[in-house]
Amino acid sequence: MEKIVDISKYQDKVNYKAFATEADLAILRVQDGSTTKDMVYQTHAAGCEQNKVPYGVYAFTRFISVEDAKVEARDFYSRATAGGRKPLFFVADVEVKTMGDMRAGTDAFITELRRLGAKKVGIYVAHHLYSTFNLDYSIADFVWIPRYANDGVSVIKPNYPCDLHQYTDKGKIAGITG
């Protein structure tokens, strides 16, 4: 794969036909915690489907307890699959310490997604929190880590094992301005 693109409400105007000429895979945000739906998710998913861009989905997690993690996972799965959508994979985006035991919350989130029928589940974890959160990476099918250089061009490899390295937040691709 050459270009994998993370898009959300912040990329609210996409020319999907142009986007499809360069994007090998899209990863679409579905929600920010349970209370904030990404209002552009359905549009992005439809645009990807109509233009044959495979996609997975992620939820920025905000759970404050194991039970809350399960609720967030249920909301995520329901929103991601609404309207018959079939994302290739689901990702728990763990970037903020929202409870004392982030491992327990993340485990509950992933376990609930699998119970609901998610076949492939990954963890996105902030590079600087990889060790601190002490997550059980073995329960995930893949690990996605962001690590950017200040110039947005140079590549700084993560200090931790991962399957997907997000190396810039300044990338450019056809169909998206900005």
Solvent accessible surface area in square Angstrom, and as a share of the most:
residue,aa,sasa,rsa
1,M,164,0.73
2,E,157,0.71
3,K,82,0.35
4,I,61,0.31
5,V,25,0.14
6,D,47,0.25
7,I,2,0.01
8,S,7,0.04
9,K,80,0.34
10,Y,153,0.58
11,Q,54,0.24
12,D,82,0.43
13,K,164,0.69
14,V,21,0.12
15,N,87,0.44
16,Y,32,0.12
17,K,159,0.67
18,A,30,0.23
19,F,1,0.00
20,A,32,0.25
21,T,108,0.63
22,E,66,0.29
23,A,9,0.07
24,D,53,0.28
25,L,13,0.06
26,A,0,0.00
27,I,1,0.00
28,L,0,0.00
29,R,18,0.06
30,V,2,0.01
31,Q,0,0.00
32,D,29,0.15
33,G,3,0.03
34,S,25,0.16
35,T,134,0.78
36,T,58,0.34
37,K,99,0.42
38,D,5,0.02
39,M,148,0.66
40,V,23,0.13
41,Y,6,0.02
42,Q,68,0.30
43,T,74,0.43
44,H,1,0.00
45,A,0,0.00
46,A,25,0.19
47,G,4,0.04
48,C,0,0.00
49,E,75,0.34
50,Q,142,0.63
51,N,43,0.22
52,K,178,0.75
53,V,5,0.03
54,P,56,0.35
55,Y,10,0.04
56,G,0,0.00
57,V,0,0.00
58,Y,17,0.06
59,A,0,0.00
60,F,32,0.13
61,T,1,0.01
62,R,100,0.37
63,F,0,0.00
64,I,123,0.63
65,S,44,0.28
66,V,57,0.33
67,E,108,0.48
68,D,41,0.21
69,A,0,0.00
70,K,61,0.26
71,V,61,0.35
72,E,3,0.02
73,A,0,0.00
74,R,90,0.33
75,D,41,0.21
76,F,0,0.00
77,Y,48,0.18
78,S,70,0.45
79,R,53,0.19
80,A,0,0.00
81,T,40,0.23
82,A,45,0.35
83,G,79,0.76
84,G,57,0.55
85,R,43,0.16
86,K,168,0.71
87,P,15,0.09
88,L,103,0.51
89,F,20,0.08
90,F,11,0.05
91,V,0,0.00
92,A,0,0.00
93,D,4,0.02
94,V,0,0.00
95,E,52,0.23
96,V,56,0.32
97,K,121,0.51
98,T,34,0.20
99,M,28,0.12
100,G,71,0.68
101,D,76,0.39
102,M,4,0.02
103,R,84,0.31
104,A,32,0.25
105,G,0,0.00
106,T,1,0.00
107,D,39,0.20
108,A,11,0.09
109,F,0,0.00
110,I,2,0.01
111,T,87,0.51
112,E,11,0.05
113,L,0,0.00
114,R,83,0.30
115,R,157,0.57
116,L,52,0.26
117,G,31,0.30
118,A,5,0.04
119,K,174,0.74
120,K,94,0.40
121,V,0,0.00
122,G,0,0.00
123,I,0,0.00
124,Y,15,0.06
125,V,0,0.00
126,A,7,0.06
127,H,27,0.12
128,H,141,0.63
129,L,28,0.14
130,Y,27,0.10
131,S,72,0.47
132,T,98,0.57
133,F,9,0.04
134,N,93,0.48
135,L,7,0.04
136,D,30,0.15
137,Y,40,0.15
138,S,98,0.63
139,I,52,0.26
140,A,16,0.12
141,D,70,0.36
142,F,23,0.10
143,V,13,0.07
144,W,6,0.02
145,I,0,0.00
146,P,16,0.10
147,R,65,0.24
148,Y,79,0.30
149,A,10,0.07
150,N,156,0.80
151,D,85,0.44
152,G,9,0.08
153,V,120,0.69
154,S,56,0.36
155,V,85,0.49
156,I,69,0.35
157,K,157,0.67
158,P,25,0.15
159,N,104,0.54
160,Y,62,0.24
161,P,104,0.66
162,C,42,0.25
163,D,104,0.54
164,L,37,0.19
165,H,41,0.18
166,Q,34,0.15
167,Y,105,0.40
168,T,27,0.15
169,D,90,0.47
170,K,115,0.49
171,G,50,0.48
172,K,147,0.62
173,I,21,0.11
174,A,32,0.25
175,G,22,0.21
176,I,25,0.13
177,T,136,0.79
178,G,80,0.77
